[in-house]
């Protein structure tokens, strides 16, 4: 690990622990995804183990990006999450039942499909270590695990297929009041299999020892980035999936 990565990880961990105020800038900030991965590894070495991954893309044909997420932040539906930011994202999440370890031959879609044992709705709650996280360059955002706070999981769907995502809609309620309804609205596109295969073959997955059975993979927001007020309750519902709910407690 480089001294720059160690210094950046230390700053982020100090904010996470409450020993430092949120950052306006990150000294020794990474310049690219490779340098950000070094910071991610150090952060997860402190707050891990890895319990989940987030993978997404800014467009259907754009190169994805990813962050490993700590197991401590993987929570069941109806959990209360303490966060300074209060942004929630309704997402589709997958649970692995087989390992996908690093290997020379790339994984294909069938390899990845065989490793998936469940699919569920999820709410990612954001909680950045920065005062102005919307203005950050991507490598710095990646170093902060893309502003991850918690991943709240619904129950698995009884029946699902990758084909259904092309026509999937989503509803978001905040404290029982309708807040959003959208259709096929994931910025990374509805081909979620593309994101999963990319992740399985990514440098990030290899650096963390591969994807492991029991881990979850969440695949980008279908609901934008709405802010839930202190004490508010967000409920996300995708047709065919049990709903997932999280209550926000502002830090």
ChimeraX commands (.cxc) that place a marker at each C-alpha (Angstrom):
marker #1 position 0.00,0.00,0.00 radius 0.5
marker #1 position 1.21,3.50,-0.77 radius 0.5
marker #1 position 1.61,6.23,1.82 radius 0.5
marker #1 position -1.03,8.27,-0.04 radius 0.5
marker #1 position -3.58,5.46,0.19 radius 0.5
marker #1 position -2.84,4.97,3.88 radius 0.5
marker #1 position -3.24,8.69,4.59 radius 0.5
marker #1 position -6.52,8.90,2.66 radius 0.5
marker #1 position -7.93,5.82,4.37 radius 0.5
marker #1 position -6.96,7.20,7.78 radius 0.5
marker #1 position -8.87,10.43,7.14 radius 0.5
marker #1 position -11.99,8.55,6.03 radius 0.5
marker #1 position -11.83,6.18,8.99 radius 0.5
marker #1 position -11.48,9.07,11.42 radius 0.5
marker #1 position -14.73,10.57,10.11 radius 0.5
marker #1 position -16.47,7.19,10.27 radius 0.5
marker #1 position -15.41,6.81,13.89 radius 0.5
marker #1 position -16.67,10.28,14.80 radius 0.5
marker #1 position -13.22,11.53,15.72 radius 0.5
marker #1 position -13.15,14.00,12.84 radius 0.5
marker #1 position -15.72,16.24,11.17 radius 0.5
marker #1 position -16.84,15.51,7.60 radius 0.5
marker #1 position -14.20,16.48,5.08 radius 0.5
marker #1 position -14.29,19.34,2.59 radius 0.5
marker #1 position -11.39,17.79,0.68 radius 0.5
marker #1 position -9.44,14.55,0.90 radius 0.5
marker #1 position -5.70,15.02,1.16 radius 0.5
marker #1 position -3.83,12.45,-0.91 radius 0.5
marker #1 position -7.01,11.79,-2.89 radius 0.5
marker #1 position -6.75,8.96,-5.45 radius 0.5
marker #1 position -6.32,9.90,-9.08 radius 0.5
marker #1 position -8.03,6.90,-10.65 radius 0.5
marker #1 position -10.01,3.75,-9.87 radius 0.5
marker #1 position -6.86,1.73,-9.23 radius 0.5
marker #1 position -5.66,4.13,-6.55 radius 0.5
marker #1 position -9.19,4.30,-5.10 radius 0.5
marker #1 position -9.18,0.51,-4.79 radius 0.5
marker #1 position -6.09,0.71,-2.58 radius 0.5
marker #1 position -7.99,3.04,-0.25 radius 0.5
marker #1 position -11.06,0.80,-0.30 radius 0.5
marker #1 position -8.96,-2.19,0.74 radius 0.5
marker #1 position -7.57,-0.31,3.72 radius 0.5
marker #1 position -10.99,0.97,4.79 radius 0.5
marker #1 position -12.52,-2.52,4.56 radius 0.5
marker #1 position -9.58,-3.99,6.46 radius 0.5
marker #1 position -10.71,-1.77,9.34 radius 0.5
marker #1 position -14.52,-1.90,9.12 radius 0.5
marker #1 position -15.04,-5.20,7.25 radius 0.5
marker #1 position -15.39,-8.01,6.45 radius 0.5
marker #1 position -17.01,-7.51,3.07 radius 0.5
marker #1 position -20.69,-8.37,3.23 radius 0.5
marker #1 position -21.90,-6.85,-0.02 radius 0.5
marker #1 position -20.94,-5.01,-3.18 radius 0.5
marker #1 position -22.47,-2.08,-5.01 radius 0.5
marker #1 position -22.06,-1.94,-8.76 radius 0.5
marker #1 position -23.53,0.55,-11.18 radius 0.5
marker #1 position -22.84,2.70,-14.21 radius 0.5
marker #1 position -23.74,6.23,-15.35 radius 0.5
marker #1 position -25.31,4.84,-18.53 radius 0.5
marker #1 position -26.39,1.54,-20.12 radius 0.5
marker #1 position -23.20,1.38,-22.21 radius 0.5
marker #1 position -20.84,3.06,-19.77 radius 0.5
marker #1 position -18.09,1.27,-17.90 radius 0.5
marker #1 position -19.39,0.22,-14.47 radius 0.5
marker #1 position -17.77,1.02,-11.15 radius 0.5
marker #1 position -17.94,-0.76,-7.83 radius 0.5
marker #1 position -17.30,-0.60,-4.10 radius 0.5
marker #1 position -17.11,-3.39,-1.52 radius 0.5
marker #1 position -19.43,-2.80,1.44 radius 0.5
marker #1 position -18.99,-3.88,5.06 radius 0.5
marker #1 position -21.07,-6.69,6.51 radius 0.5
marker #1 position -21.86,-4.51,9.53 radius 0.5
marker #1 position -24.02,-2.28,7.32 radius 0.5
marker #1 position -26.12,-5.08,5.81 radius 0.5
marker #1 position -29.47,-4.87,7.63 radius 0.5
marker #1 position -32.95,-6.43,7.41 radius 0.5
marker #1 position -36.03,-4.53,6.31 radius 0.5
marker #1 position -37.63,-2.26,8.93 radius 0.5
marker #1 position -34.23,-1.29,10.32 radius 0.5
marker #1 position -33.50,2.22,11.57 radius 0.5
marker #1 position -30.40,3.75,10.01 radius 0.5
marker #1 position -28.53,6.70,11.51 radius 0.5
marker #1 position -27.17,8.96,8.78 radius 0.5
marker #1 position -26.06,12.54,8.32 radius 0.5
marker #1 position -27.20,12.63,4.69 radius 0.5
marker #1 position -30.57,10.83,4.71 radius 0.5
marker #1 position -30.59,9.94,1.00 radius 0.5
marker #1 position -32.17,6.61,0.08 radius 0.5
marker #1 position -31.90,4.60,-3.13 radius 0.5
marker #1 position -34.31,1.85,-4.15 radius 0.5
marker #1 position -32.34,-0.96,-5.78 radius 0.5
marker #1 position -32.43,-4.56,-6.97 radius 0.5
marker #1 position -30.05,-6.79,-5.03 radius 0.5
marker #1 position -28.76,-10.35,-5.50 radius 0.5
marker #1 position -27.47,-12.89,-2.99 radius 0.5
marker #1 position -24.64,-15.24,-3.87 radius 0.5
marker #1 position -24.72,-18.90,-2.86 radius 0.5
marker #1 position -21.47,-19.91,-4.57 radius 0.5
marker #1 position -18.01,-18.40,-4.55 radius 0.5
marker #1 position -16.65,-16.71,-7.65 radius 0.5
marker #1 position -12.93,-16.68,-6.81 radius 0.5
marker #1 position -10.27,-14.95,-8.89 radius 0.5
marker #1 position -9.30,-17.04,-11.91 radius 0.5
marker #1 position -7.52,-16.65,-15.24 radius 0.5
marker #1 position -10.52,-17.41,-17.46 radius 0.5
marker #1 position -13.19,-14.67,-17.33 radius 0.5
marker #1 position -16.58,-15.48,-15.90 radius 0.5
marker #1 position -19.50,-15.48,-18.31 radius 0.5
marker #1 position -23.18,-14.88,-17.63 radius 0.5
marker #1 position -23.94,-18.54,-17.00 radius 0.5
marker #1 position -21.17,-18.78,-14.40 radius 0.5
marker #1 position -22.59,-15.79,-12.56 radius 0.5
marker #1 position -26.22,-16.89,-12.86 radius 0.5
marker #1 position -25.31,-20.25,-11.29 radius 0.5
marker #1 position -23.84,-18.44,-8.27 radius 0.5
marker #1 position -27.02,-16.44,-7.53 radius 0.5
marker #1 position -29.42,-17.84,-4.96 radius 0.5
marker #1 position -31.87,-14.99,-4.47 radius 0.5
marker #1 position -33.02,-11.59,-5.66 radius 0.5
marker #1 position -34.66,-8.93,-3.51 radius 0.5
marker #1 position -35.52,-5.25,-3.27 radius 0.5
marker #1 position -33.10,-3.17,-1.23 radius 0.5
marker #1 position -32.63,0.35,0.06 radius 0.5
marker #1 position -29.15,1.77,0.10 radius 0.5
marker #1 position -28.89,4.58,2.64 radius 0.5
marker #1 position -26.15,7.09,1.83 radius 0.5
marker #1 position -23.92,8.67,4.46 radius 0.5
marker #1 position -20.93,10.47,2.99 radius 0.5
marker #1 position -17.76,11.33,4.82 radius 0.5
marker #1 position -17.72,14.65,2.92 radius 0.5
marker #1 position -19.53,17.95,3.33 radius 0.5
marker #1 position -20.21,18.30,-0.40 radius 0.5
marker #1 position -20.22,14.77,-1.73 radius 0.5
marker #1 position -22.13,15.60,-4.92 radius 0.5
marker #1 position -19.15,17.55,-6.30 radius 0.5
marker #1 position -16.50,14.86,-5.75 radius 0.5
marker #1 position -14.55,13.29,-8.56 radius 0.5
marker #1 position -15.28,9.59,-9.06 radius 0.5
marker #1 position -11.99,8.24,-7.60 radius 0.5
marker #1 position -12.60,10.12,-4.34 radius 0.5
marker #1 position -16.20,8.90,-4.21 radius 0.5
marker #1 position -14.97,5.35,-4.74 radius 0.5
marker #1 position -12.49,5.75,-1.90 radius 0.5
marker #1 position -15.46,6.60,0.34 radius 0.5
marker #1 position -17.29,3.47,-0.87 radius 0.5
marker #1 position -19.50,5.78,-2.94 radius 0.5
marker #1 position -21.00,7.39,0.15 radius 0.5
marker #1 position -22.35,4.11,1.50 radius 0.5
marker #1 position -24.13,4.11,4.83 radius 0.5
marker #1 position -26.19,0.91,4.99 radius 0.5
marker #1 position -27.84,-1.69,2.77 radius 0.5
marker #1 position -31.32,-2.61,3.96 radius 0.5
marker #1 position -32.67,-5.83,2.44 radius 0.5
marker #1 position -36.18,-7.01,1.67 radius 0.5
marker #1 position -37.21,-10.65,1.55 radius 0.5
marker #1 position -36.31,-12.55,-1.65 radius 0.5
marker #1 position -38.80,-12.68,-4.50 radius 0.5
marker #1 position -40.48,-16.03,-4.96 radius 0.5
marker #1 position -40.00,-15.89,-8.73 radius 0.5
marker #1 position -37.86,-13.58,-10.84 radius 0.5
marker #1 position -35.85,-13.53,-14.05 radius 0.5
marker #1 position -33.32,-11.20,-15.63 radius 0.5
marker #1 position -35.78,-10.54,-18.47 radius 0.5
marker #1 position -38.26,-8.88,-16.08 radius 0.5
marker #1 position -36.01,-5.90,-15.35 radius 0.5
marker #1 position -36.51,-4.36,-18.81 radius 0.5
marker #1 position -40.13,-3.58,-17.92 radius 0.5
marker #1 position -39.87,-3.22,-14.16 radius 0.5
marker #1 position -41.31,-0.21,-12.40 radius 0.5
marker #1 position -40.78,1.01,-8.86 radius 0.5
marker #1 position -42.72,2.93,-6.23 radius 0.5
marker #1 position -41.21,4.89,-3.37 radius 0.5
marker #1 position -43.26,6.04,-0.41 radius 0.5
marker #1 position -41.92,8.30,2.33 radius 0.5
marker #1 position -43.79,7.89,5.62 radius 0.5
marker #1 position -46.71,6.28,3.73 radius 0.5
marker #1 position -47.06,9.18,1.25 radius 0.5
marker #1 position -46.32,8.52,-2.45 radius 0.5
marker #1 position -43.01,10.16,-3.38 radius 0.5
marker #1 position -42.03,8.63,-6.71 radius 0.5
marker #1 position -43.05,6.15,-9.36 radius 0.5
marker #1 position -40.67,5.30,-12.20 radius 0.5
marker #1 position -40.26,2.77,-15.00 radius 0.5
marker #1 position -37.03,1.04,-16.13 radius 0.5
marker #1 position -35.22,3.86,-14.33 radius 0.5
marker #1 position -31.80,2.49,-13.38 radius 0.5
marker #1 position -29.16,4.84,-14.90 radius 0.5
marker #1 position -26.93,1.84,-15.60 radius 0.5
marker #1 position -29.69,0.26,-17.66 radius 0.5
marker #1 position -31.96,-2.69,-17.04 radius 0.5
marker #1 position -29.39,-5.28,-18.15 radius 0.5
marker #1 position -28.38,-6.07,-14.60 radius 0.5
marker #1 position -26.62,-9.22,-15.76 radius 0.5
marker #1 position -24.04,-6.99,-17.50 radius 0.5
marker #1 position -23.23,-5.33,-14.19 radius 0.5
marker #1 position -22.90,-8.63,-12.35 radius 0.5
marker #1 position -20.58,-10.20,-14.94 radius 0.5
marker #1 position -18.44,-7.08,-15.02 radius 0.5
marker #1 position -18.13,-7.16,-11.22 radius 0.5
marker #1 position -17.16,-10.84,-11.15 radius 0.5
marker #1 position -14.27,-10.10,-13.53 radius 0.5
marker #1 position -13.27,-6.74,-12.04 radius 0.5
marker #1 position -9.93,-5.81,-10.50 radius 0.5
marker #1 position -11.87,-4.86,-7.37 radius 0.5
marker #1 position -13.32,-8.33,-6.90 radius 0.5
marker #1 position -9.95,-9.97,-7.54 radius 0.5
marker #1 position -8.24,-7.65,-5.07 radius 0.5
marker #1 position -10.73,-8.59,-2.35 radius 0.5
marker #1 position -10.35,-12.33,-2.92 radius 0.5
marker #1 position -13.27,-12.70,-5.31 radius 0.5
marker #1 position -17.00,-12.72,-4.70 radius 0.5
marker #1 position -18.08,-15.05,-1.91 radius 0.5
marker #1 position -21.16,-17.06,-1.06 radius 0.5
marker #1 position -23.37,-15.14,1.34 radius 0.5
marker #1 position -22.44,-11.74,-0.04 radius 0.5
marker #1 position -25.00,-9.43,-1.64 radius 0.5
marker #1 position -24.66,-7.38,-4.81 radius 0.5
marker #1 position -26.78,-4.27,-5.21 radius 0.5
marker #1 position -27.03,-2.81,-8.68 radius 0.5
marker #1 position -27.85,0.90,-8.71 radius 0.5
marker #1 position -30.70,3.21,-7.85 radius 0.5
marker #1 position -34.07,3.08,-9.61 radius 0.5
marker #1 position -35.41,5.97,-7.51 radius 0.5
marker #1 position -32.83,8.71,-7.86 radius 0.5
marker #1 position -31.53,10.22,-4.62 radius 0.5
marker #1 position -34.50,11.42,-2.56 radius 0.5
marker #1 position -33.86,12.78,0.92 radius 0.5
marker #1 position -35.90,11.34,3.80 radius 0.5
marker #1 position -36.45,13.67,6.77 radius 0.5
marker #1 position -35.42,12.80,10.30 radius 0.5
marker #1 position -37.74,10.09,11.60 radius 0.5
marker #1 position -39.12,9.46,8.12 radius 0.5
marker #1 position -39.73,5.99,6.77 radius 0.5
marker #1 position -38.89,5.01,3.20 radius 0.5
marker #1 position -40.64,2.06,1.56 radius 0.5
marker #1 position -39.62,0.75,-1.85 radius 0.5
marker #1 position -41.78,-1.64,-3.83 radius 0.5
marker #1 position -40.99,-3.36,-7.11 radius 0.5
marker #1 position -43.85,-5.48,-8.53 radius 0.5
marker #1 position -43.24,-9.13,-7.75 radius 0.5
marker #1 position -40.89,-8.35,-4.85 radius 0.5
marker #1 position -41.69,-8.02,-1.15 radius 0.5
marker #1 position -41.37,-4.35,-0.15 radius 0.5
marker #1 position -38.41,-3.08,1.84 radius 0.5
marker #1 position -38.58,-0.34,4.48 radius 0.5
marker #1 position -35.97,1.74,6.31 radius 0.5
marker #1 position -36.43,4.45,8.94 radius 0.5
marker #1 position -34.02,7.37,8.87 radius 0.5
marker #1 position -32.51,8.87,11.99 radius 0.5
marker #1 position -30.46,11.96,11.27 radius 0.5
marker #1 position -27.03,12.06,12.88 radius 0.5
marker link #1:1,2 radius 0.2
marker link #1:2,3 radius 0.2
marker link #1:3,4 radius 0.2
marker link #1:4,5 radius 0.2
marker link #1:5,6 radius 0.2
marker link #1:6,7 radius 0.2
marker link #1:7,8 radius 0.2
marker link #1:8,9 radius 0.2
marker link #1:9,10 radius 0.2
marker link #1:10,11 radius 0.2
marker link #1:11,12 radius 0.2
marker link #1:12,13 radius 0.2
marker link #1:13,14 radius 0.2
marker link #1:14,15 radius 0.2
marker link #1:15,16 radius 0.2
marker link #1:16,17 radius 0.2
marker link #1:17,18 radius 0.2
marker link #1:18,19 radius 0.2
marker link #1:19,20 radius 0.2
marker link #1:20,21 radius 0.2
marker link #1:21,22 radius 0.2
marker link #1:22,23 radius 0.2
marker link #1:23,24 radius 0.2
marker link #1:24,25 radius 0.2
marker link #1:25,26 radius 0.2
marker link #1:26,27 radius 0.2
marker link #1:27,28 radius 0.2
marker link #1:28,29 radius 0.2
marker link #1:29,30 radius 0.2
marker link #1:30,31 radius 0.2
marker link #1:31,32 radius 0.2
marker link #1:32,33 radius 0.2
marker link #1:33,34 radius 0.2
marker link #1:34,35 radius 0.2
marker link #1:35,36 radius 0.2
marker link #1:36,37 radius 0.2
marker link #1:37,38 radius 0.2
marker link #1:38,39 radius 0.2
marker link #1:39,40 radius 0.2
marker link #1:40,41 radius 0.2
marker link #1:41,42 radius 0.2
marker link #1:42,43 radius 0.2
marker link #1:43,44 radius 0.2
marker link #1:44,45 radius 0.2
marker link #1:45,46 radius 0.2
marker link #1:46,47 radius 0.2
marker link #1:47,48 radius 0.2
marker link #1:48,49 radius 0.2
marker link #1:49,50 radius 0.2
marker link #1:50,51 radius 0.2
marker link #1:51,52 radius 0.2
marker link #1:52,53 radius 0.2
marker link #1:53,54 radius 0.2
marker link #1:54,55 radius 0.2
marker link #1:55,56 radius 0.2
marker link #1:56,57 radius 0.2
marker link #1:57,58 radius 0.2
marker link #1:58,59 radius 0.2
marker link #1:59,60 radius 0.2
marker link #1:60,61 radius 0.2
marker link #1:61,62 radius 0.2
marker link #1:62,63 radius 0.2
marker link #1:63,64 radius 0.2
marker link #1:64,65 radius 0.2
marker link #1:65,66 radius 0.2
marker link #1:66,67 radius 0.2
marker link #1:67,68 radius 0.2
marker link #1:68,69 radius 0.2
marker link #1:69,70 radius 0.2
marker link #1:70,71 radius 0.2
marker link #1:71,72 radius 0.2
marker link #1:72,73 radius 0.2
marker link #1:73,74 radius 0.2
marker link #1:74,75 radius 0.2
marker link #1:75,76 radius 0.2
marker link #1:76,77 radius 0.2
marker link #1:77,78 radius 0.2
marker link #1:78,79 radius 0.2
marker link #1:79,80 radius 0.2
marker link #1:80,81 radius 0.2
marker link #1:81,82 radius 0.2
marker link #1:82,83 radius 0.2
marker link #1:83,84 radius 0.2
marker link #1:84,85 radius 0.2
marker link #1:85,86 radius 0.2
marker link #1:86,87 radius 0.2
marker link #1:87,88 radius 0.2
marker link #1:88,89 radius 0.2
marker link #1:89,90 radius 0.2
marker link #1:90,91 radius 0.2
marker link #1:91,92 radius 0.2
marker link #1:92,93 radius 0.2
marker link #1:93,94 radius 0.2
marker link #1:94,95 radius 0.2
marker link #1:95,96 radius 0.2
marker link #1:96,97 radius 0.2
marker link #1:97,98 radius 0.2
marker link #1:98,99 radius 0.2
marker link #1:99,100 radius 0.2
marker link #1:100,101 radius 0.2
marker link #1:101,102 radius 0.2
marker link #1:102,103 radius 0.2
marker link #1:103,104 radius 0.2
marker link #1:104,105 radius 0.2
marker link #1:105,106 radius 0.2
marker link #1:106,107 radius 0.2
marker link #1:107,108 radius 0.2
marker link #1:108,109 radius 0.2
marker link #1:109,110 radius 0.2
marker link #1:110,111 radius 0.2
marker link #1:111,112 radius 0.2
marker link #1:112,113 radius 0.2
marker link #1:113,114 radius 0.2
marker link #1:114,115 radius 0.2
marker link #1:115,116 radius 0.2
marker link #1:116,117 radius 0.2
marker link #1:117,118 radius 0.2
marker link #1:118,119 radius 0.2
marker link #1:119,120 radius 0.2
marker link #1:120,121 radius 0.2
marker link #1:121,122 radius 0.2
marker link #1:122,123 radius 0.2
marker link #1:123,124 radius 0.2
marker link #1:124,125 radius 0.2
marker link #1:125,126 radius 0.2
marker link #1:126,127 radius 0.2
marker link #1:127,128 radius 0.2
marker link #1:128,129 radius 0.2
marker link #1:129,130 radius 0.2
marker link #1:130,131 radius 0.2
marker link #1:131,132 radius 0.2
marker link #1:132,133 radius 0.2
marker link #1:133,134 radius 0.2
marker link #1:134,135 radius 0.2
marker link #1:135,136 radius 0.2
marker link #1:136,137 radius 0.2
marker link #1:137,138 radius 0.2
marker link #1:138,139 radius 0.2
marker link #1:139,140 radius 0.2
marker link #1:140,141 radius 0.2
marker link #1:141,142 radius 0.2
marker link #1:142,143 radius 0.2
marker link #1:143,144 radius 0.2
marker link #1:144,145 radius 0.2
marker link #1:145,146 radius 0.2
marker link #1:146,147 radius 0.2
marker link #1:147,148 radius 0.2
marker link #1:148,149 radius 0.2
marker link #1:149,150 radius 0.2
marker link #1:150,151 radius 0.2
marker link #1:151,152 radius 0.2
marker link #1:152,153 radius 0.2
marker link #1:153,154 radius 0.2
marker link #1:154,155 radius 0.2
marker link #1:155,156 radius 0.2
marker link #1:156,157 radius 0.2
marker link #1:157,158 radius 0.2
marker link #1:158,159 radius 0.2
marker link #1:159,160 radius 0.2
marker link #1:160,161 radius 0.2
marker link #1:161,162 radius 0.2
marker link #1:162,163 radius 0.2
marker link #1:163,164 radius 0.2
marker link #1:164,165 radius 0.2
marker link #1:165,166 radius 0.2
marker link #1:166,167 radius 0.2
marker link #1:167,168 radius 0.2
marker link #1:168,169 radius 0.2
marker link #1:169,170 radius 0.2
marker link #1:170,171 radius 0.2
marker link #1:171,172 radius 0.2
marker link #1:172,173 radius 0.2
marker link #1:173,174 radius 0.2
marker link #1:174,175 radius 0.2
marker link #1:175,176 radius 0.2
marker link #1:176,177 radius 0.2
marker link #1:177,178 radius 0.2
marker link #1:178,179 radius 0.2
marker link #1:179,180 radius 0.2
marker link #1:180,181 radius 0.2
marker link #1:181,182 radius 0.2
marker link #1:182,183 radius 0.2
marker link #1:183,184 radius 0.2
marker link #1:184,185 radius 0.2
marker link #1:185,186 radius 0.2
marker link #1:186,187 radius 0.2
marker link #1:187,188 radius 0.2
marker link #1:188,189 radius 0.2
marker link #1:189,190 radius 0.2
marker link #1:190,191 radius 0.2
marker link #1:191,192 radius 0.2
marker link #1:192,193 radius 0.2
marker link #1:193,194 radius 0.2
marker link #1:194,195 radius 0.2
marker link #1:195,196 radius 0.2
marker link #1:196,197 radius 0.2
marker link #1:197,198 radius 0.2
marker link #1:198,199 radius 0.2
marker link #1:199,200 radius 0.2
marker link #1:200,201 radius 0.2
marker link #1:201,202 radius 0.2
marker link #1:202,203 radius 0.2
marker link #1:203,204 radius 0.2
marker link #1:204,205 radius 0.2
marker link #1:205,206 radius 0.2
marker link #1:206,207 radius 0.2
marker link #1:207,208 radius 0.2
marker link #1:208,209 radius 0.2
marker link #1:209,210 radius 0.2
marker link #1:210,211 radius 0.2
marker link #1:211,212 radius 0.2
marker link #1:212,213 radius 0.2
marker link #1:213,214 radius 0.2
marker link #1:214,215 radius 0.2
marker link #1:215,216 radius 0.2
marker link #1:216,217 radius 0.2
marker link #1:217,218 radius 0.2
marker link #1:218,219 radius 0.2
marker link #1:219,220 radius 0.2
marker link #1:220,221 radius 0.2
marker link #1:221,222 radius 0.2
marker link #1:222,223 radius 0.2
marker link #1:223,224 radius 0.2
marker link #1:224,225 radius 0.2
marker link #1:225,226 radius 0.2
marker link #1:226,227 radius 0.2
marker link #1:227,228 radius 0.2
marker link #1:228,229 radius 0.2
marker link #1:229,230 radius 0.2
marker link #1:230,231 radius 0.2
marker link #1:231,232 radius 0.2
marker link #1:232,233 radius 0.2
marker link #1:233,234 radius 0.2
marker link #1:234,235 radius 0.2
marker link #1:235,236 radius 0.2
marker link #1:236,237 radius 0.2
marker link #1:237,238 radius 0.2
marker link #1:238,239 radius 0.2
marker link #1:239,240 radius 0.2
marker link #1:240,241 radius 0.2
marker link #1:241,242 radius 0.2
marker link #1:242,243 radius 0.2
marker link #1:243,244 radius 0.2
marker link #1:244,245 radius 0.2
marker link #1:245,246 radius 0.2
marker link #1:246,247 radius 0.2
marker link #1:247,248 radius 0.2
marker link #1:248,249 radius 0.2
marker link #1:249,250 radius 0.2
marker link #1:250,251 radius 0.2
view
